[in-house]
Amino acid sequence: MGTFKIEGGLKLQGEITPQGAKNEALQILCAVLLTSEKITIHNIPDIIDVNKLIELLSNLGVSIRKIKKGTYTFQADDLHLEYLQSEQFKNDGKGLRGSIMLVGPLLARFGKGFIPKPGGDKIGRRRLDTHFEGFISLGAKFRYNKEEHFYGVEAKKLKGTYMLLDEASVTGTANIVMAAVLAEGTTTIYNAACEPYLQQLCNMLNRMGAKITGIGSNLLTIEGVKELKGTEHTILPDMIEIGSWVGLAAMTQSEITIKNVAWDYLGQIPTVFKKLGITMEKKGDDIFIPEHKDGYQVQSFIDGSIMTISDAPWPGFTPDLLSIILVVATQAKGEVLIHQKMFESRLFFVDKLIDMGAKIILCDPHRATVIGHDFKSKLKATTMTSPDIRAGISLLIAALSAKGTSTIHNIEQIDRGYENIDERLRAIGANIIRVS
């Protein structure tokens, strides 16, 4: 188990470039299975979760070639489908949440798809019903081995249909879209997720020959085609990492420029940080965060009631950044209520922040009230363990702002979502070392 040692309280300065988006990469990589032709993908992040999926694709028989850092070609023209029912696949697949999105493309192109119950973050229930109900609506037969926690779907031919999703699941929508593009007839998906990464997937599929309309809305219409062709695709910068760097700059009162952020795809993120009083300047496609020497003050609602920040499906505020918002609020001037609606275990890292001296009242599994210190009292260094990716980066930001030297264990959770984070932080002045 890896460990970070962090000396906090240092001013940081410089430029930092966000990696390619993890959540987009997992969708796009699964989509390479939809064609036998070559697909070139740029800006792939070098992180554990993505590398695990690339390894899974290689074991499945996808021909993979690394062209340069972040750029690979994939060609799924000679797959070993027997791998899907092997003990190795049952072990490999369960360690990665994103592996569920292999099922849709495999079902569409080969008439069958299998997956062990995926792992990933322990942030509460993340059910798979939306995925499989969608496949069943398209005509697939579903089976589940309870003893081995192994799922399977099979169909001679998928047929388009109308479906109303029970939740706007991002991975669920992606999986169903990838199955429907090769189905016979027209599929209509209502209450579809519409976040930028899903838009990227749909646009890529259309370049491959799919016929998807309604992209960017919650109503997608997919006219099935017989086959898809190869293409080239560039992954967007990771909006969660961009939000993490904004939070880091504010908490450490540092002057940082975040390069090439794709402003048009950031949605509510800049607005929510401004509600905490954080100044962000748009410079071309960069974000400049000046040194907040006098701190930052939380806004209140028009009627004077306490500011509440909550998550919601896109175009609402992403749940992946609520942990960052909570940490940043610990040094704000004022109070804020954080309402995590979508996952019931994501606030259970606040005890570590309380140990560091933060003023947080955990109301219930979904809500926490934060009373900011206004930098009059710094957080204290401590020893902690990262429970998941987003809590892990939040604790790292807290440690970088704290007085003294902190220790964070289980940093593999952070490495799952952030590429070479210690090297990139040292490049802007952080004192952080990795200990095996």
C-alpha positions as CSV (number, residue, x, y, z in Angstrom):
1,M,0.0,0.0,0.0
2,G,1.5,3.3,-1.1
3,T,1.8,6.5,1.0
4,F,2.2,10.2,0.5
5,K,4.1,12.4,2.9
6,I,3.0,16.0,2.5
7,E,4.5,19.2,4.0
8,G,1.6,21.6,4.1
9,G,1.2,25.3,4.2
10,L,3.4,26.1,1.2
11,K,2.4,28.6,-1.5
12,L,2.2,27.1,-4.9
13,Q,2.7,28.8,-8.3
14,G,2.8,28.0,-11.9
15,E,0.9,26.2,-14.6
16,I,-0.8,22.8,-14.6
17,T,-2.4,21.0,-17.5
18,P,-5.4,18.7,-16.8
19,Q,-5.2,15.1,-18.0
20,G,-7.6,13.5,-20.3
21,A,-11.0,12.8,-18.8
22,K,-11.1,9.4,-17.0
23,N,-14.9,9.0,-17.3
24,E,-14.8,9.7,-21.0
25,A,-11.9,7.4,-21.6
26,L,-13.7,4.4,-20.1
27,Q,-16.6,4.9,-22.4
28,I,-14.5,5.6,-25.6
29,L,-12.2,2.6,-25.0
30,C,-15.2,0.2,-24.7
31,A,-16.6,1.6,-28.0
32,V,-13.6,0.3,-30.0
33,L,-15.2,-3.1,-29.8
34,L,-18.0,-1.9,-32.1
35,T,-15.9,-2.2,-35.3
36,S,-13.2,-4.3,-36.8
37,E,-11.5,-1.2,-38.2
38,K,-8.7,0.8,-36.6
39,I,-9.6,3.6,-34.1
40,T,-7.0,6.2,-32.9
41,I,-7.6,7.8,-29.6
42,H,-5.7,10.9,-28.3
43,N,-5.3,12.3,-24.8
44,I,-5.8,9.0,-22.9
45,P,-4.9,9.5,-19.2
46,D,-2.2,7.3,-17.8
47,I,-4.1,6.2,-14.7
48,I,-4.8,2.8,-13.0
49,D,-8.5,2.5,-14.0
50,V,-7.9,3.3,-17.7
51,N,-4.8,1.1,-17.8
52,K,-6.8,-1.8,-16.4
53,L,-9.4,-1.4,-19.1
54,I,-6.7,-1.3,-21.8
55,E,-5.3,-4.5,-20.4
56,L,-8.7,-6.1,-20.4
57,L,-9.1,-5.2,-24.1
58,S,-5.7,-6.6,-24.9
59,N,-6.6,-9.9,-23.1
60,L,-9.8,-10.0,-25.2
61,G,-7.7,-9.9,-28.4
62,V,-7.8,-6.2,-29.3
63,S,-4.7,-5.2,-31.2
64,I,-3.3,-2.2,-29.3
65,R,-0.4,0.0,-30.3
66,K,1.0,3.0,-28.4
67,I,1.9,5.8,-30.8
68,K,3.1,8.3,-28.2
69,K,2.2,9.4,-24.7
70,G,-1.6,9.5,-24.5
71,T,-2.2,8.3,-28.1
72,Y,-3.0,4.7,-29.0
73,T,-4.5,2.8,-31.9
74,F,-7.1,0.0,-31.2
75,Q,-8.3,-2.7,-33.7
76,A,-10.8,-5.3,-32.6
77,D,-10.7,-7.5,-35.7
78,D,-9.7,-10.8,-34.1
79,L,-11.2,-11.2,-30.6
80,H,-10.9,-14.1,-28.2
81,L,-14.5,-14.3,-27.0
82,E,-13.8,-17.4,-24.9
83,Y,-11.9,-15.1,-22.6
84,L,-15.2,-13.6,-21.4
85,Q,-16.1,-16.8,-19.6
86,S,-12.7,-17.5,-18.2
87,E,-11.6,-17.4,-14.6
88,Q,-9.0,-14.8,-15.5
89,F,-11.8,-12.5,-16.9
90,K,-13.9,-13.0,-13.8
91,N,-10.9,-11.8,-11.7
92,D,-9.8,-9.0,-14.0
93,G,-13.2,-7.5,-14.7
94,K,-14.4,-7.2,-11.1
95,G,-11.6,-4.8,-10.2
96,L,-12.9,-2.0,-12.4
97,R,-16.3,-0.3,-12.4
98,G,-16.0,0.8,-16.0
99,S,-15.7,-2.7,-17.2
100,I,-19.6,-2.9,-17.3
101,M,-19.5,-0.8,-20.5
102,L,-17.9,-3.7,-22.4
103,V,-21.2,-5.5,-22.3
104,G,-23.2,-3.1,-24.7
105,P,-20.6,-3.2,-27.6
106,L,-20.1,-7.0,-27.2
107,L,-23.8,-7.6,-27.2
108,A,-24.4,-5.4,-30.3
109,R,-21.6,-6.9,-32.4
110,F,-21.4,-10.5,-31.2
111,G,-24.8,-11.2,-29.7
112,K,-23.5,-11.8,-26.2
113,G,-21.8,-10.0,-23.4
114,F,-20.6,-11.1,-19.9
115,I,-19.2,-9.3,-16.9
116,P,-18.4,-10.1,-13.2
117,K,-19.9,-7.7,-10.7
118,P,-17.7,-4.6,-11.1
119,G,-15.7,-3.1,-8.2
120,G,-14.5,0.5,-7.9
121,D,-15.2,3.1,-5.2
122,K,-17.1,2.2,-2.0
123,I,-19.3,5.3,-2.1
124,G,-22.7,3.6,-1.7
125,R,-25.0,1.6,-3.9
126,R,-24.3,1.8,-7.6
127,R,-26.8,-0.6,-9.1
128,L,-26.7,-2.0,-12.6
129,D,-30.4,-2.4,-13.2
130,T,-30.5,0.5,-15.7
131,H,-28.0,-1.2,-17.9
132,F,-29.6,-4.6,-18.1
133,E,-33.2,-3.3,-18.3
134,G,-32.1,-1.4,-21.3
135,F,-30.5,-4.5,-22.9
136,I,-33.7,-6.5,-22.1
137,S,-35.8,-3.8,-23.8
138,L,-33.7,-4.2,-26.9
139,G,-34.5,-8.0,-26.9
140,A,-31.6,-9.5,-25.0
141,K,-32.0,-12.4,-22.5
142,F,-30.5,-11.8,-19.1
143,R,-29.0,-14.2,-16.7
144,Y,-27.2,-13.8,-13.4
145,N,-25.1,-16.4,-11.5
146,K,-25.5,-15.4,-7.8
147,E,-22.8,-17.6,-6.5
148,E,-20.1,-16.1,-8.8
149,H,-21.8,-12.7,-9.1
150,F,-21.5,-13.1,-12.9
151,Y,-23.9,-11.3,-15.3
152,G,-24.6,-12.3,-18.9
153,V,-26.9,-11.1,-21.8
154,E,-27.4,-12.7,-25.1
155,A,-29.5,-11.9,-28.2
156,K,-29.6,-13.2,-31.8
157,K,-30.6,-9.7,-33.0
158,L,-31.2,-6.6,-31.0
159,K,-34.3,-4.6,-32.1
160,G,-34.9,-0.9,-31.6
161,T,-37.5,0.2,-29.1
162,Y,-38.7,3.1,-26.9
163,M,-37.4,3.2,-23.3
164,L,-37.7,5.5,-20.4
165,L,-34.7,5.0,-18.1
166,D,-35.4,4.8,-14.4
167,E,-32.4,7.0,-13.7
168,A,-30.2,9.2,-15.9
169,S,-27.2,6.9,-15.4
170,V,-24.2,8.0,-17.4
171,T,-22.6,4.6,-17.8
172,G,-26.1,3.0,-18.3
173,T,-26.9,5.4,-21.1
174,A,-23.5,4.9,-22.7
175,N,-23.9,1.1,-22.6
176,I,-27.4,1.2,-24.0
177,V,-26.4,3.6,-26.8
178,M,-23.5,1.4,-27.8
179,A,-25.8,-1.6,-28.0
180,A,-28.5,0.3,-29.9
181,V,-26.3,1.7,-32.7
182,L,-26.2,-1.8,-34.3
183,A,-29.7,-2.8,-33.4
184,E,-32.4,-3.3,-36.1
185,G,-34.7,-0.3,-36.3
186,T,-35.0,2.9,-34.2
187,T,-34.3,3.2,-30.5
188,T,-35.5,6.2,-28.4
189,I,-34.0,6.7,-25.0
190,Y,-35.8,9.2,-22.7
191,N,-34.2,10.4,-19.4
192,A,-30.9,9.7,-21.0
193,A,-27.7,11.2,-19.4
194,C,-26.4,14.1,-21.4
195,E,-23.1,15.1,-19.8
196,P,-20.2,16.2,-22.1
197,Y,-18.5,12.8,-22.0
198,L,-21.6,11.1,-23.3
199,Q,-21.9,13.7,-26.0
200,Q,-18.3,12.9,-27.0
201,L,-19.2,9.2,-27.2
202,C,-22.2,9.9,-29.4
203,N,-20.3,12.2,-31.7
204,M,-17.5,9.6,-32.1
205,L,-20.1,6.9,-32.9
206,N,-21.7,9.2,-35.5
207,R,-18.2,9.7,-37.1
208,M,-18.0,5.9,-37.2
209,G,-21.3,5.8,-39.2
210,A,-24.0,5.6,-36.4
211,K,-27.1,7.7,-36.7
212,I,-27.7,9.4,-33.3
213,T,-29.8,12.6,-32.9
214,G,-30.7,14.6,-29.8
215,I,-27.1,14.7,-28.6
216,G,-26.7,17.0,-25.5
217,S,-30.4,16.5,-24.5
218,N,-32.1,13.8,-22.4
219,L,-33.9,12.4,-25.4
220,L,-31.7,10.4,-27.8
221,T,-32.9,8.8,-31.0
222,I,-30.8,6.1,-32.6
223,E,-31.4,4.7,-36.0
224,G,-29.6,1.3,-36.1
225,V,-27.0,0.7,-38.8
226,K,-25.4,-2.6,-40.0
227,E,-21.8,-1.8,-39.3
228,L,-19.5,0.9,-38.0
229,K,-16.1,2.1,-39.3
230,G,-12.9,3.3,-37.8
231,T,-12.3,6.9,-36.7
232,E,-10.0,9.2,-34.7
233,H,-11.0,10.8,-31.4
234,T,-9.5,13.2,-28.9
235,I,-10.6,13.0,-25.2
236,L,-11.7,16.1,-23.4
237,P,-9.7,17.5,-20.4
238,D,-10.9,16.0,-17.1
239,M,-13.4,18.5,-15.6
240,I,-13.0,16.8,-12.2
241,E,-9.3,17.4,-12.2
242,I,-9.8,21.0,-13.3
243,G,-12.2,21.5,-10.3
244,S,-9.6,19.8,-8.1
245,W,-6.9,22.3,-9.1
246,V,-9.3,25.3,-8.6
247,G,-9.9,24.0,-5.1
248,L,-6.2,23.5,-4.5
249,A,-5.3,27.1,-5.5
250,A,-8.0,28.5,-3.2
251,M,-7.1,26.4,-0.2
252,T,-3.4,27.1,-0.4
253,Q,-3.9,30.8,-1.4
254,S,-1.8,30.2,-4.4
255,E,-1.6,31.7,-7.9
256,I,-2.2,29.0,-10.4
257,T,-3.0,28.8,-14.2
258,I,-4.9,25.7,-15.4
259,K,-4.2,25.3,-19.1
260,N,-6.5,24.2,-21.9
261,V,-9.6,23.5,-19.8
262,A,-12.3,23.4,-22.6
263,W,-14.4,26.1,-21.0
264,D,-17.5,25.3,-23.1
265,Y,-17.8,21.9,-21.4
266,L,-17.4,23.0,-17.7
267,G,-21.1,23.6,-17.1
268,Q,-21.9,24.7,-13.5
269,I,-18.4,24.2,-12.2
270,P,-17.1,27.8,-12.4
271,T,-20.5,29.1,-11.1
272,V,-20.4,26.9,-8.0
273,F,-16.8,27.9,-7.1
274,K,-17.8,31.5,-7.5
275,K,-20.6,30.9,-4.9
276,L,-17.8,30.1,-2.4
277,G,-16.3,33.5,-3.3
278,I,-13.4,32.1,-5.4
279,T,-12.1,34.3,-8.2
280,M,-11.5,32.7,-11.5
281,E,-10.4,34.5,-14.7
282,K,-11.0,33.2,-18.2
283,K,-7.8,33.7,-20.3
284,G,-8.4,32.2,-23.7
285,D,-9.1,28.5,-22.9
286,D,-7.2,28.7,-19.6
287,I,-8.4,29.4,-16.0
288,F,-6.3,31.8,-13.9
289,I,-6.8,31.7,-10.1
290,P,-5.2,34.7,-8.4
291,E,-3.7,34.4,-4.9
292,H,-6.7,34.8,-2.5
293,K,-4.7,36.9,0.1
294,D,-7.8,38.0,1.9
295,G,-9.6,34.7,1.6
296,Y,-13.0,34.1,0.0
297,Q,-16.5,34.7,1.2
298,V,-19.4,32.3,0.7
299,Q,-22.4,34.0,-0.9
300,S,-25.9,33.6,0.5
301,F,-29.2,33.2,-1.2
302,I,-31.3,36.3,-2.0
303,D,-33.5,35.8,1.1
304,G,-30.3,35.5,3.3
305,S,-30.6,31.8,4.0
306,I,-27.5,29.6,4.1
307,M,-25.9,28.7,0.8
308,T,-26.6,25.1,-0.2
309,I,-24.6,23.3,-2.8
310,S,-25.9,20.0,-4.1
311,D,-25.2,17.6,-6.9
312,A,-27.6,16.6,-9.7
313,P,-27.4,14.8,-13.1
314,W,-25.9,17.0,-15.8
315,P,-26.3,19.9,-16.5
316,G,-26.5,20.0,-12.7
317,F,-23.3,20.1,-10.6
318,T,-21.3,16.9,-10.7
319,P,-21.2,14.7,-7.5
320,D,-17.5,14.0,-8.1
321,L,-16.6,17.6,-7.1
322,L,-18.7,17.9,-3.9
323,S,-15.9,16.5,-1.8
324,I,-13.6,19.2,-3.2
325,I,-16.2,21.9,-2.5
326,L,-16.6,20.6,1.1
327,V,-12.8,20.9,1.8
328,V,-12.6,24.3,0.2
329,A,-15.5,25.5,2.4
330,T,-13.5,24.7,5.5
331,Q,-11.4,27.9,5.0
332,A,-14.1,30.1,3.6
333,K,-15.7,33.0,5.3
334,G,-19.2,31.9,6.1
335,E,-21.2,28.7,6.2
336,V,-22.4,26.3,3.5
337,L,-24.6,23.2,3.5
338,I,-23.3,20.4,1.3
339,H,-26.0,18.1,0.1
340,Q,-24.7,14.9,-1.5
341,K,-27.9,13.5,-3.1
342,M,-26.6,10.7,-5.3
343,F,-24.4,8.6,-3.1
344,E,-25.0,7.8,0.6
345,S,-21.4,7.1,1.6
346,R,-19.4,9.9,0.0
347,L,-19.4,12.2,3.0
348,F,-18.0,9.6,5.4
349,F,-14.4,11.0,5.0
350,V,-15.3,14.2,6.9
351,D,-14.2,12.7,10.3
352,K,-10.7,13.0,8.9
353,L,-11.2,16.7,8.2
354,I,-12.7,17.2,11.7
355,D,-9.5,15.6,13.1
356,M,-7.6,18.2,11.3
357,G,-9.6,21.0,13.0
358,A,-12.3,21.6,10.4
359,K,-15.7,22.8,11.7
360,I,-18.1,20.3,10.1
361,I,-21.4,19.0,11.3
362,L,-22.3,15.7,9.6
363,C,-26.1,15.9,9.6
364,D,-26.7,12.5,8.0
365,P,-25.2,10.4,5.3
366,H,-26.2,12.9,2.6
367,R,-25.7,16.4,4.3
368,A,-22.9,18.2,6.0
369,T,-22.8,21.8,7.3
370,V,-19.4,23.5,7.1
371,I,-18.4,26.6,9.1
372,G,-15.4,28.2,7.5
373,H,-12.3,29.3,9.4
374,D,-11.6,32.2,7.1
375,F,-7.9,31.2,7.3
376,K,-7.8,32.4,10.9
377,S,-7.1,28.9,12.0
378,K,-5.2,26.5,9.7
379,L,-6.0,22.8,9.4
380,K,-3.6,20.6,11.4
381,A,-1.5,17.9,9.8
382,T,-2.5,14.3,10.5
383,T,-2.3,10.7,9.3
384,M,-5.2,9.4,7.2
385,T,-6.2,6.8,4.7
386,S,-7.8,7.5,1.3
387,P,-11.2,5.7,1.0
388,D,-11.9,6.5,-2.6
389,I,-10.7,8.6,-5.5
390,R,-12.5,11.9,-4.8
391,A,-12.2,11.8,-1.1
392,G,-8.5,11.0,-1.6
393,I,-7.8,14.1,-3.6
394,S,-9.9,16.2,-1.2
395,L,-7.7,14.9,1.7
396,L,-4.6,15.6,-0.3
397,I,-5.7,19.2,-0.8
398,A,-6.5,19.5,2.9
399,A,-3.0,18.2,3.7
400,L,-1.3,20.7,1.3
401,S,-3.0,23.5,3.1
402,A,-2.4,22.2,6.6
403,K,0.2,23.2,9.1
404,G,2.8,20.5,9.5
405,T,3.5,17.1,7.7
406,S,0.6,14.8,6.9
407,T,0.6,11.2,5.8
408,I,-2.0,9.7,3.5
409,H,-2.1,5.9,3.1
410,N,-3.9,3.8,0.4
411,I,-2.9,6.4,-2.3
412,E,-3.6,3.8,-5.0
413,Q,-7.2,5.1,-4.7
414,I,-5.9,8.6,-5.8
415,D,-3.7,7.0,-8.6
416,R,-6.8,5.4,-10.0
417,G,-8.0,8.8,-11.2
418,Y,-5.1,11.2,-11.2
419,E,-2.0,10.9,-13.4
420,N,1.4,11.3,-11.8
421,I,-0.1,13.6,-9.3
422,D,2.9,13.9,-7.0
423,E,5.2,14.8,-9.9
424,R,2.8,17.4,-11.2
425,L,2.3,19.0,-7.8
426,R,6.1,19.2,-7.2
427,A,6.3,21.1,-10.5
428,I,4.3,23.9,-9.0
429,G,6.1,24.0,-5.6
430,A,4.4,21.3,-3.5
431,N,6.5,19.3,-1.0
432,I,5.1,15.8,-1.5
433,I,6.9,12.5,-1.7
434,R,5.7,9.0,-2.5
435,V,6.7,6.2,-0.1
436,S,6.3,2.5,-1.1
